[in-house]
Structure formats: C-alpha cells, structure tokens
Amino acid sequence: MSNAQQLEKIRSAPGFIAALDQSGGSTPKALGLYGVTPDAWSNDEEMFDVVHAMRTRIMTSPSFGGNRILGAILFENTMDREVEGQSTASYLWNVKNVVPFLKVDKGLASEVDGAQVMNPNPGLGDLLKKAKAAGVFGTKMRSVIKKANAAGINAVVDQQFEVGRQIVAAGLVPIIEPEVDIHCPDKAKAEGILHDSIMKQLNSLGKDEIVMLKLTLPEKDNLYADCIAHPNVARVVALSGGYSREEANARLSRQNGMVASFSRALSEGLSVNQSAEEFDKMLDKSIASIFKASST
C-alpha cells in the first residue's frame, strides 16, 4: 500500500471523506436513524455487529468508490474487523481505492473555558502502531469549542497539534478537528479566534510535518482559505456538525477548496429495510450531492 499514492490522492483528487466512525455513544442514534431499534442487540458486542453490517453495506455498495470518495474514517472496532474476507483498511484501499483513516481520540473532557479538550489517551502510541500495521493512512481526533473564549480555544488547538505531532512521528497523517459547536452563541467570533490559533500552530510545523484539518462550516465564507493554501496542510475538510445535508452542502459549496467529511449527512435516508437497489440508489444520490458541494 503506497503512502505516497494515498497522500497524492488526499491532496489533489476530487471527492470527500466519508466519516463512518460513530463510536459507542453515538452508535444507537445512528442505528436508530437507519431503522434498527435497540431490541436488535443485547450487549455492546452485538451492537457493534449490527453497526458493522450497516457500514459494510455502505462500503460494499457499488455507489461507494474512490471516484467520488477520497477516504473513510473508521472506528477502532471497524478497523479490527473484515469486509469481504480482508481487513477493513485493506478492503477500502485495495478494492475501493479509498484511503483509510482511524478515529483515535478517547472522547471529550468536561467543559472548561467554553471548550472541551480531549480526554487523556495513554494507549495512543500502541494504537498508532496497530493502525500503521493495519495499513491505515491517517487519524482523526475531535475537540469541541462552545464559546468564543480565547483561553479555551487555544487549549483545544494546542492539545490537537501536540498530539498531532506524535501522530506524524508515528508515520501517519492526523486530521486535526477542533469543532465549533454550530449552536455557539458567538460562532463567527469563535471561528476568528480559532483561525488565528490554527495558523500560528501551522506556521510552527517542520516542513515534513503534514496534517489535515476538519473544521465546522464557517459563518464567514472562505475564512480558512489560508489554511487550505498552507504547505503543511494536505487537505481541509468540513464536518456537517448537525446541519441537515441540504444546509451543509449549501454552506460547503461556498467554501472554495474545502471538501466534506460528513457522517450523519452521508447516511441520511438510508434504511435497513431498503432493498439493495433502493439502498444503492439512495446512497448514490447522497454521495453525488456531497461530491458536488465538495467540488467548488
């Protein structure tokens, strides 16, 4: 699996990143939207079987391929499983030409200064080794900003880049995700502070330290243009953050050079009860609309 080929695809190919990484907490909700109720499982292991079946259905669909999808973000449990007889990461790259990423954070700490940094993650080093061995290209980790508070925002960005450097050193490309909550009362102001904090960190990276950014769709269009143009940034992707697919796509199409990394907006409208034909058709429509919004 060529890292150079994967990096080239992430940097320059058209398309978007599919986020298939709902973890334990958000899985029941994702399954509920898919039409699977909690009586379908009796413990976590069974729940993960059900969600793996849903993700496998998405990944193996003829609508899902590297012509429109750059990469897919996996949950650790999905990385450890197989799709059509090979590991999920190698299936994605070898069969679908989709670059595999792994969600590596351990959730959010309590809110301090209007922001939630990531929980401590003492096992990260081992997880990165395991991911590298499994053929994973990059990682994703999320923090959340809820208020336009510089102390909180800087704490989030500093931690993201500190851990990001550890991920780069392990031979992977981190997706740095300081999400601004779409309900943040002073969202535009928070995004201005965030932008400056990110640029400061980007400018401190060594020339071979390559990162990606995953950002909330901003109030001010093209706010992140200089992040997109930055030599240390392979790609800037957008999270849907609770906006409907229509709203997320409309906002995204106004951000030049930013592409989608949607999870809820990707699986919107998919149902366990659909026939293969209905499912593929719905997924195709969803992928086509997100691809189009990502191509601006």
N, C-alpha and C positions, 0 to 999 in steps of 0.2 A: 504494500500500500504506500503510494508515494506522497510524502508530506508536501513536497514542492508542488505537485499537481493539485493537491487539495487546497493549498494556500492560494494558488493561482485562481482556482475556481471561486473561492470565497472572496478574493479581492475584486475580480472583474466580471464574473459571469452574471447574466441577468437572473433574477429569481429572488426567492425569500427563504427564510429559515422557519421550518415547522417546529413548534415547541410541543413536544409530546411528553412533557416532564412533570405533569401534575404528580405531587407526592402524596404520602399518606393522608394529609389533612384535606387536600382539595380533590382527592380522587372520588369520594362518594358523590360530590356535587357534579363532577364531570360525567360520572356514570349515570347519574340521575337525568342529566340533560340528554344522554344517549338512550334513555329509556330503560335502564337497568336499575331496579329498586334494591334497597339493602337486603331484602329477603333472598337475594341471589347468592349471598355468601354468609358464612358464619364466623369467619376469622380473617385476619389480615392476609394470610397466605392465599385463601380462596378469593379475596377481593383483588389481590394482585394478579391472580389467574384470569379473572374476568377483565381487568383493565388491559392485561397483555393481549388478550383476544381482541379487544377493541383496537389497540394500537397496531397489532399485526394486520388487522383488516384494513386499516388506513395505509400502512406501509406496503402491503402486497397489492393494493388496488392498482389497476392499470393507469388510473388518473395521477398516481403519486410517482414522480420520477425526476431525475436530475435535470431534465429540460426546463423545469419551472421551479424546482426546489433545490436550493444551494446546500442546505444542511438540515439536520434534525437534532433537537436536544432531547436526550434521554434521561430518565430517572435511573438510578443505580440498579434497581431491581430489573429494569428492562435491559440494561447492558448485560446483566448476568444471564439472561435468557436467550433462547434461539428463535429465529424466524426461518421457516423452511429449511431446517437442518443445519444452519450455520449461525454463529453468534450474531446478535442484532447489529453490532457495529460493522462487521464484515459484510453482512447482507446489504446494509444500506449502501456501502461504498461499492462493493463488487457487483451487485445485481442492479442497484438503482442509480449509481453514480451520485449519491447524496452523502455529504460529509458528516460524520457522526460527532456529536458533542455530548458532554455529560454534565448534568447538574451536580455540583459538588458541595453546595452550602448545607449547613445543618439548621436552617431556619433563622428566624429573627429574634434578636434580644428585645427586651421591653423598651418602650419609647423613652428616649432621653433627648432633651433639647429639640423636640419636634421631629425626631428621626429614630429609625430602628437600624442599628448596625447588625451584622451577622453574629450568630452565636459562635462561641469558640469551637474550633474544629481540629482537635488534636490528632485525629486519624487522617488528616488531609494528605500527608506525604505518602502513606500506604495506598490511599485511594488513587492518587495520581499515577503511581507505579502500575497499579492494576489497570487503570484506564489506558495508559500508554501501551501496555502489553496486549490489551483487547483491541487495539487498532483505533482508539478514539483520537480525534484531531485536536479538540479543544474542550473548554469547560464553560459553565455558566454559574454565576452566583449572584444572589439578589439581596439588596438592602432597600429600605423604603424611607422616603422623605415625606413628612406630613405637614411641615410648616416651613415658612421662609425664614429659617433660623440658621445663620452662618455657622455657628458652632456645631450644630447637629449635622448640617450638610457637609462641612469639612471632615467631620469624624467619619461619616459614611465613605466619602471619596478616598480619604487617607487609608482607611482599612481595605477598601476594594483594591487599591493599587499595591498596597503592601502584600496582600495575598496574591494579587495578580503577578507580581514579580516572582513569587515562589512557584507559581504555575508555569510561567515562562521558563524558569530554571529547570523545571521537570520535563521540558521539551513539548509543552502543549500551548495552545493559544487561548488565553482567557477571554470570555465575554464578560465585561465588567458592567454590572446592571444596578445603577443607583436610581431606582424607580421613584418618580414623583407621583404621589397619590393623585389621581385625577380629581379628587374632592378637596385637595389642598386649597384653603381659603385664599391664599395669595400665590396661586400657581405660577404666574408669569414671573413674579419676583423671585420665587424659589428657584425657578429654572435659570434665571440670570446668574444667581449665586453659584448654582451647580455648574453652569457652563464655565465660569471663570476658574472654579476649583479643579475641574477636569483638565482644562488647558494647561494649568500650572503643573499638574502631575504628568501630562503627556510630554511636556517640554523637558521634564527631568529624566525621561527614559533614555537608556542607551540605544544606539541605532539598530541593534538587532533584537530589541525587546518589542515584539509585535503584539498588540492587543486588539480586541474588538470592543465596541460599546453597544449596550442595549438600553435605550432611553425612551421615556414616555413621550408621546407625540406632543410637541411644544405648542404653547399659545402663540408664540411669535414664530412665524414661518421662517424656515432656514436658519434658526438660531444656532444650529450645530454645524453649519457649513464649514467652519474652520477645523472642527473635529474630524469631519469627513475627509477633508483635504490633508490632514496631518500624516506625515510619513510613517509614524509608528502605528497608525490605525489601519487594520486590514479591511474593516467594513463597519458601518454604523447601522444597527438595526433598531426597529421600533417595536415596543410592546403595545398590545391593544388596551391593557390596563382597565378593562371593564367597559370600554366603549363598545357599542354594537359593531358588527362587521362593517356595516354601511358607513357609520360615523368614523371608524378607524381608517377605513380605506380613503374616505374623503379627506381626512386630515393628512394621511400619509402621502397622497398624491400631490400635496402642496409642498412637500419636503424634498428638494432635489438631492438625489444621491443616497437617500435613506431608504432602506428596504425593510420589509415586515419581518417580525418574528412573533407571530400570533399563535396562541394556543386555543383559547375559547372561540375566537373568531374563525379559526380554521375548522373546528369540529361542529360549529353551529349548523343545525339542520340535519345532522347525521343521526340515524336511529338503528338500534339493534334489530328492529322489526322490518327494516327495508330489505328488499331482495338485493342480490349482488348488483343487478343492473341499476336499481334506484339509488343504491348507496354510491356506486361509482359515478353516477350522473350528478348527484348532489355534491360529492367531493370535488368532482371536476369543475363544477360551477364555482364552488368556494375557492379552489386553488386559482382558477382563471381570474377571479375578481381581485384577489390579493396580489397575484403576479402583476396584473395591470397597474394597480396602485403603486407597486414597488418599482415600476419601470419608468418613473418620472425623475 
